[in-house]
């Protein structure tokens, strides 16, 4: 889980945002069960959404930098990289409920 502040700005049909999230990362071993190896994690990033209608949009891009201190992945022999820096890029559909 990760929680934290998110700031955003709207420009007609495009909204841009940035976030700083903090929480925990748990590594699951090859058997699929949690090994109980949790660690602190931080994610910094942001992105842009294009709103087709009031409740449906397209995530043009989301880029995040994820930093974790989990050593269980490196010690498990399952191909994990262990503690480190990860960069993620995502796109997809966005649904807004309410408002």
Secondary structure, DSSP 8 states (H G I E B T S, - for coil): -EEEEEEEEEETTEEEEEEEEEEEEEEE-TTSSEEEEEEEEEEEEEEEEEESSSSEEEEEEEEEEEEE---HHHHHTSS---SEEEEEEEEEEEE----
